[in-house]
Amino acid sequence: MSGAATAWTEGSDRAPLSAHPGVELTPVPNPAFGRVALDPLRTRWWRHAVTAVSLVCSGLVAAQPEAAAREVPATPAVAAAPVSTSPWADSFAAFEQADKTTPPPPGGVVFVGSSSIRLWSDLEQQFELPPVVLKRGFGGSTLRDCAEHADRLVTRYRPRLVVVYAGDNDLAQGRTPDEVLDSFAEFVRSVRRELPAVRIAYVSIKPSPSRRGLMPLARQTNEMIERYTGSVPGLAYIDVYTPMLGADGEPREELFGPDALHLNQDGYGLWKRIIEAHLR
């Protein structure tokens, strides 16, 4: 083994074995050296023992660098920045960039909700409400999502008024009217924890031709939320459901786009007139 101690050969007088206590050595004449030498038969076992110990020790010494290398803790990897898994990551990033480009002043009006808000292309121009009107719609969202993201979409702007449209996606995902009401109440709590005096207006669930089967649930949900807003100071209910029905009680299809779910310009024109009356 490389680096091992060299064992002494028989007959050599180089090793002062008498220095080892407890070892009984018998001196014998050694003509080759003209002096007393140690009996090789009696000392052979000790030389083997010394050799073995030397080999073991040298092996341990040689192994120490490897063991030390193994024991040195690896440098911890730098944690990667968390990757957002939100389906609205792009929308949220766009909002943040807009805020950096033109920081909105406090005291404005925030419109928040699902794609009916997001797709309202000229919303901020339609409502001339100083000091600022902000559109914070994120498509496919529910009232539960609005409550969850209230901090980043509403309260950070310190508005005086919040207009929220959401709820039909909740019903489309199988939630009950009671659950939708609970989500709206949670949204109100989330906003008012930071802004206890802010006014909040709820735009009713609209009657979409593509979701005729949900209309009974939409009516029930709207009625429950209307009663709730009437019992809490600073809340308002804006009914767009009724004006969007024809004389036959069916949704007015001329207010909707090709998908029979989202509004066209006529639909948004109707909404603007209805909502504006509640914001004066």
N, C-alpha and C positions, 0 to 999 in steps of 0.2 A: 504494500500500500504506500503510495507516495506520501512523504512527510512523516512516516512512522519512525520511531526511535530504533537505532541499530542494536541488535542483541549482542551481548558479549560472547566471544568464542571460547571453547574449552581451553584451559591452560593459560589464559591471559592473566596477567597480574594487574590489569588496569582498573579493575572494579573493586573498590574498597568495600567488599561485602560485609566485613566485620563491623562496618558502621551501622548495620541494621540490627537493632536490639532484638533479643529473643531468638537469634539464629545461632545454633551450636555448630561451629566449624572445626574440622580436624586438620591441623597442619601436617603436611607430608613433604619429604624432600623433593626438590625439583632440580635435577642436575642441569637442565637446559638453562636455567636462570641463576643457578648457584645460590639459591635461597629457598626459604620455605614457601611452598605454594599450597593451595587448597585442594583437597581431595576432589577430583572432578566427579566421582560417583556421588559424593555426598552433596556436592553443590549443584549438580545438574538440575535437580527439581526446582531449586531456587531460581536458577537462570531462566528456566522455562516459565516460572511464575512471573519473574520480572518482565520477560519478553511479552507474555500474554497481557500483563497489566499495561505495559508500554503501548502495545497495539491498541488495546481498548481505549486508553487515554488519548492516544493520537487520533483514533477514530472519532472520539467525542469532540476533540478540538477541531478536527476537520469538519465535523458535522455542524458545529455551532454556527458558522456563517449561514449555512443553509437553513437551520432552524430559525435563526434570527430573521432571515429573509422571509421565512414563512410567517413569522409572528408579527412582522411589521404591518400594521393595519393599512389597508388600501386607502388612498385619498378619496374621500367621499365625492361622488359625482355632483356637479352643480345641478340643482333641481331645475328642470325645464319649466318655462312659464306655462301655467295651466292653459290648455286649449279649450276654448268655449265649445260646448256641445249643444248650445241653444240653437233652435231652428231660426232664431231671429238675430243671430250674431251679426250678420251684415247690416241689418236695420239699426241695431243698437250702435254699431260702430259709426254708421252714417250720422246718427243723432249726435254722437259725441264730437264728431268732426265739425258738424254744423255749429255746435256750441262753442268750439274753439275758434272757428272763423268769425262768428258773430255772437258773442256772449249775450244771451237774452237777459233783459232786465227783469227784476222781480215784479210781481203785481199784475201779471198778464193773465191770459186765458189759455188753458191747455186742453186740447181735444185729444182724447186717448181712446184706444179700442181696437177693434178688428179691422178687416180689410175694407169695410164700408167707410172707415176713417182714412185708412192708408190710401185708398184709390181716389179720394176726393182731391183731385189735382190742384184746384184753385181755392181750397178751403181758407188758407191764410189771407187770400186777397178778398174773399167773399165777406169775411167778418172783420170790419175795421174797428177793432176794439183796442184802444191804447192801454198800455204801451206796446203790447205785442200779443200776437196769436200764434201758438205753436201747435203743429200737427204731429202727434206721436202715435200714429197707428201702426200696428204690426200684424200682418195678415195671418189669418187662421187662429188668432188668439181667442181666449175665452175670458169670462169675468174672473175666473180663478187665476189666469195668467196676469191679468191687469192688477190684481191684488198682490201677486207675488213680486211683480216688477214695479210697484208703485214708487219706490224710492228713486229709481233711475229714470222713470218716465214722467213723474208728476212732482213729487215733493222737492226735488232738487232745484226746481224752477221757482219755488215760492209763489205760486199763482194765487190770485184772488178768487178764481173760478175754474172749476174743472167740469168738462163735458165728456161723458163716457158713453160709448156705444159698444156693447158686447152682450152676449147671451144666447144668440141663435146657434153659435157653434157649440156652446155647452149642451143645448138640447139635442143637436145633431150627433153629439158624442154619447148620448144616452143618459145624461143627467136629468134629474127630476126638477120641476119648478121649485120645490123646497131647497134643493141643492144650489140652484142658480141664485135664489134669494140669499142664501147663506154666503155665497161668493160675493155678491154685491155688498152685503153688510160687512164682510171682511175687507173689501176694497175701501169702504168708507172709513173703517177703523184704521187701516194702514195709512191712509192719507192724513187723517185727523190726529194721529199720534204725533205727527210733526207739525201739522197746520190745523189746530183745533177750530179756527174760525173760518176756514175756507168753505166756500159754497160749492156744492156738487150737484150737477144736473144729469139725470139719467135719461138717455134717449131710448124709447121703447124698442123692443124686438120688432123688426119689420115683417110683414107677411110676404114671403118670397114664393113665386110660382113653383120653383123647383123644390120647395119644401112645404107643399100644401099639407102633407101628412102631419107636419109638426104644428100647424096653426092652432089647434085646440090647446096644446101645451104652451105655445107662445102667448095666447090670450090669458091663460091662467097665470103664467109667470109675470106678465105685464101687470095684471091686477094685483098680484101679491106685492110687487115692487112699488106700485103706485101707493098702496096702503102704507107700506113701510116709509116711503119718503114723506108722506103726510104726517107721520108720527115723530119725525126727527127734524128739529130746527135746522135750517140752512140747506135742506135737500129739496130738489125739484124733480118732477116727473114730466117728461116731454113726450106726448103721444104722437108718434108718426104712424102707428099701426092703422088707426081708423081712417085717416085721410088717404091711405094707400089702397083702400078697398073700393071696388066699384059698387054700383047700385045693387048688383047681384051678390055682394058679400065676398067676391073673389078678388084676389090681388090684381091690381091694375098693371097689366103686362107692359103697357107703354112706358112705364117708369123704370123698366129693367133692361139690362144689356142682353146679349145673345145667350148667356149662360142662365138667364132667368133667376139669378141669385144676387148679382151685384147691380147697383144703380147705374143708369145712364145720366146724361146731363139733365134731362127732364126730372128724373128722380131726385138728383141733388138740388135742382132748383126748388122743388117742393120742400125738401128738408131745410134748405136755407131760410125760406120764408117762415116755416114753423119754428125752427130753433131761434131765429133772430128775435122773434116776438117774446121769447122767454128770457132773453139776455139783456133786454132794455132796462 
